[in-house]
Amino acid sequence: MYEKDPIKIFVVEDDAAYSKFLKYVLSLNPDFETEFYTTGKECLDHLYLKPSVITLDYSLPDMPGEKVLKAIREFDPNISVIIVSAQEKIGTAVELLKSGAFDYITKDEDAKERILNSIKNARNKTSLIREIGRLQQEISVKYDFEKSIIGNSSAIKTVFENIERAVKSQITVSITGETGTGKELIAKAIHYNSKRKNKPFVAVNIAAIPSELIESELFGHEKGAFTGALQKRIGKFEEAEGGTIFLDEIGEMDISLQAKLLRVLQEKEVVRVGGNQTIKLDVRVLVATHRNLQEEVKAKKFREDLYYRLLGLPIHLPPLRERGQDVILLAKHFLDQFTKENQLPKIKISPEAQAKLMQHAFPGNVRELKSIIDLAAVLTDGDELKAQDITFNSPLSSESMMLKEMTLQEYTYTIIRNYLNKYDNNVLDVAKRLDIGKSSIYRYLKEMEQLGI
């Protein structure tokens, strides 16, 4: 992971003897390319050479070390500046480190080892920064919405237009659509094409978190705030600082917590559970739900003021059954993706198979289509998917379940797992559909985890 290319180092030192000492020490490593300067101005005039590390004498003849450090940080905050001083002043060291210095080293008998070790650590930091930048660039390409969101239908073109509007502003975006239509993909496309793309994207599925834990999960808590709070924890809003928080299935939030969320959104600040310190926030909010929030407001299950606060720019994802030939475009995309990932020969979709796909309603939407195509690619014997390779059997059909002998407990686990998969891990929704308490589902999930199911 760490870079193998030579690392460029500036040594800024006006003491000829110490400069000679550093030149000898650094020459022992063939990976170091070193430039030597005697003044702060010389160093600053050559920053265009893009050094990774600068060892900086604190007491230079033309300007103080803190002034040179500030100028370097303004030019490129990723340059690691190691302050080298003849005097050990704790207060000065602390202030310089607070100002962005990577390390503070005194000119004593241990200086050689400390400098080499500090350069090694700085090099690793530089490599990590470059790796993060590379990954962020990959993610930006991955979520280029015109390439990652497949479709030519008029309905999906409207989605593209709204994503473009969302990318150009900081407006809150509310994404609606049935389960499996790709709401999180839209949220990521907005974030990774916006000015916040180099900052965190934090996704939170409200439905997957027990209601008694949501406040702590979102806003954090202080040590001792409640039983089991053994240490301080920052919440998801703080994690997303400078970036975007995506609140999926916002319609499942308990109404008693909605007022607290509203306050955070209005004041742009958060107070951790059990704390009294106000923490300012710079976070963009994207939300999604498969519910009709207007109906939820009428039913007094969702606060009207929060609804209007979150509405922002609405983006509705049409169900797959309303997207016409997009079904075939997506099917071909998923098939190509599957064959590449599994190093299989290229496979086509026969006209009969395409006709069969077009006749299906896809209650599970895009997620269901991908599952069907992946299975068909495994079942086919040739280089073309045939109609018989495509199956629409639900994993919960009585026929498929009865083919296997299972205990009643195993049947229960199977039903719960498949319902959670089908309904996007929405515990509250699944509990209502199965007519059991949500605590029972959490209990079953814990049992399944312990059994490795």
C-alpha positions, -999 to 999 in steps of 0.1 A, spaced: 0 0 0 28 24 8 45 42 -21 76 28 -36 86 59 -55 114 81 -41 102 106 -15 112 142 -19 125 159 13 134 195 19 159 202 46 157 238 58 187 244 81 210 274 85 235 256 107 262 243 83 274 215 106 239 203 114 229 205 77 259 183 69 248 159 96 213 156 81 227 153 46 247 122 58 218 107 77 194 110 48 219 99 21 218 64 38 184 58 23 184 56 -15 146 63 -16 152 98 -4 156 128 -28 168 157 -7 170 194 -14 189 217 11 180 253 19 193 278 45 164 303 47 127 301 49 123 322 17 144 297 -3 122 269 9 89 287 1 102 297 -33 108 260 -42 75 245 -30 64 241 -66 88 210 -66 61 194 -44 81 179 -15 63 153 7 83 161 39 101 192 51 125 192 81 124 228 93 148 246 116 127 266 140 152 294 143 160 307 108 178 340 100 151 355 78 118 345 94 104 326 124 96 289 121 59 293 128 56 318 99 73 293 75 51 265 88 19 286 81 30 294 46 37 258 38 3 247 53 -14 273 31 4 261 0 -3 224 7 -17 211 40 -6 175 31 31 183 33 45 169 65 65 195 83 90 182 110 102 210 132 138 207 143 149 229 172 180 234 193 158 240 224 132 218 240 103 241 247 71 222 255 48 251 251 63 260 217 61 224 206 25 221 216 15 253 197 34 242 166 17 208 166 -16 224 170 -8 246 140 -2 216 119 34 205 124 38 167 119 65 164 146 88 184 169 123 171 174 152 186 195 188 185 183 201 159 208 218 126 206 186 108 197 178 132 168 191 109 141 167 80 150 138 103 157 141 121 124 143 89 104 114 74 123 93 106 118 101 107 80 90 71 78 57 79 96 52 110 74 58 88 43 31 64 54 7 93 61 14 106 26 7 72 11 -25 69 30 -36 103 18 -29 93 -18 -47 60 -14 -77 77 0 -76 102 -29 -74 73 -54 -103 55 -38 -124 87 -37 -117 92 -74 -127 56 -81 -159 61 -61 -166 93 -81 -163 74 -113 -184 45 -99 -212 69 -90 -212 89 -122 -249 87 -124 -251 88 -162 -231 56 -162 -242 39 -130 -279 45 -133 -290 25 -164 -320 35 -184 -334 55 -213 -371 57 -203 -387 92 -198 -392 84 -162 -355 78 -155 -345 108 -176 -365 129 -152 -345 113 -123 -313 123 -141 -325 159 -145 -333 161 -108 -299 146 -98 -282 173 -118 -302 199 -99 -293 183 -66 -256 182 -74 -255 219 -82 -269 230 -48 -269 221 -11 -307 216 -9 -321 187 11 -332 159 -11 -361 135 -4 -360 103 -24 -391 81 -27 -398 48 -44 -407 12 -38 -383 -11 -21 -355 -22 -45 -357 7 -68 -322 20 -59 -327 49 -35 -293 46 -19 -276 45 -53 -293 79 -61 -281 93 -27 -245 82 -34 -247 96 -70 -257 130 -55 -229 130 -29 -201 118 -50 -208 142 -78 -212 172 -54 -187 196 -39 -188 174 -8 -175 143 -26 -141 143 -7 -159 143 27 -178 114 44 -210 98 31 -227 82 60 -258 61 54 -282 52 82 -311 28 79 -336 40 104 -357 9 102 -328 -14 111 -321 4 144 -342 -3 175 -361 29 184 -345 32 218 -310 34 202 -317 58 173 -310 89 193 -276 77 205 -268 64 170 -276 97 153 -265 122 179 -239 103 199 -236 99 237 -213 108 266 -197 82 288 -222 72 315 -252 87 297 -271 54 302 -265 18 313 -239 3 290 -225 37 278 -189 28 289 -173 54 267 -181 85 247 -193 79 212 -198 104 184 -231 100 164 -237 96 127 -242 134 122 -208 141 136 -193 114 115 -207 131 84 -192 165 92 -185 184 60 -201 156 40 -235 140 36 -258 120 59 -283 97 42 -313 88 64 -329 58 47 -365 48 56 -370 81 75 -407 72 76 -400 45 102 -386 70 128 -407 71 160 -426 103 162 -412 110 197 -377 113 181 -388 134 151 -389 166 172 -352 161 182 -343 155 145 -362 186 135 -342 207 161 -309 194 148 -318 203 112 -331 237 121 -302 247 144 -275 229 125 -261 216 158 -263 186 180 -260 177 217 -249 142 226 -271 122 248 -261 128 284 -241 159 274 -246 197 274 -220 208 248 -234 221 216 -216 208 185 -220 228 153 -227 208 122 -220 213 85 -238 183 70 -260 179 40 -291 158 46 -306 133 21 -336 111 31 -354 82 15 -386 63 22 -409 38 5 -438 53 23 -461 82 13 -451 107 39 -481 130 31 -504 101 41 -483 95 72 -487 132 82 -525 129 78 -524 98 99 -505 117 126 -476 93 123 -451 119 109 -447 155 120 -459 180 94 -431 205 102 -404 178 98 -420 167 65 -417 202 50 -382 205 65 -371 173 47 -391 177 15 -365 199 -3 -360 186 -38 -382 155 -42 -368 127 -65 -392 99 -72 -378 66 -85 -403 48 -107 -409 11 -102 -393 -11 -128 -426 -22 -143 -431 15 -154 -397 18 -171 -404 -2 -203 -373 -12 -222 -351 -2 -193 -358 -38 -181 -337 -52 -210 -310 -26 -207 -306 -34 -170 -307 -71 -176 -279 -68 -201 -259 -46 -177 -263 -71 -148 -254 -100 -171 -222 -84 -183 -214 -74 -148 -219 -110 -135 -198 -126 -163 -169 -102 -158 -169 -107 -120 -170 -145 -124 -146 -146 -154 -172 -162 -176 -176 -160 -214 -199 -133 -227 -236 -143 -226 -265 -128 -247 -302 -127 -238 -324 -145 -264 -355 -127 -278 -377 -152 -260 -360 -145 -227 -363 -108 -232 -400 -112 -239 -404 -132 -207 -387 -105 -187 -409 -78 -202 -440 -97 -191 -430 -98 -154 -442 -72 -129 -410 -72 -108 -425 -65 -73 -388 -65 -60 -378 -40 -87 -342 -36 -98 -329 -57 -69 -352 -86 -80 -341 -83 -116 -304 -85 -107 -311 -117 -86 -330 -133 -115 -302 -125 -140 -274 -137 -117 -293 -170 -113 -300 -173 -150 -263 -169 -158 -255 -198 -136 -283 -220 -150 -276 -215 -187 -257 -241 -206 -245 -220 -235 -236 -185 -245 -273 -173 -246 -299 -170 -218 -331 -188 -229 -366 -184 -215 -363 -215 -194 -332 -202 -177 -352 -173 -162 -372 -182 -131 -395 -159 -110 -399 -183 -81 -400 -165 -48 -377 -179 -22 -408 -180 1 -429 -201 -22 -443 -232 -5 -429 -255 -32 -393 -243 -28 -395 -244 10 -410 -278 12 -383 -293 -9 -361 -291 21 -367 -308 55 -363 -282 82 -372 -277 119 -400 -253 128 -373 -229 141 -354 -232 108 -385 -224 89 -390 -194 111 -355 -182 105 -359 -187 67 -392 -167 66 -378 -138 87 -345 -136 67 -364 -136 33 -389 -110 45 -360 -88 56 -343 -92 23 -375 -85 4 -384 -54 24 -350 -38 26 -342 -48 62 -372 -27 74 -377 -44 108 -409 -25 116 -425 -32 83 -416 -69 85 -429 -71 121 -463 -57 109 -465 -80 79 -457 -111 100 -478 -99 129 -451 -103 155 -433 -78 177 -401 -62 164 -383 -73 195 -390 -109 184 -373 -102 151 -342 -87 168 -341 -118 191 -343 -141 160 -316 -121 143 -293 -125 173 -300 -163 175 -292 -166 137 -260 -146 142 -249 -169 171 -257 -200 149 -239 -185 119 -270 -186 97 
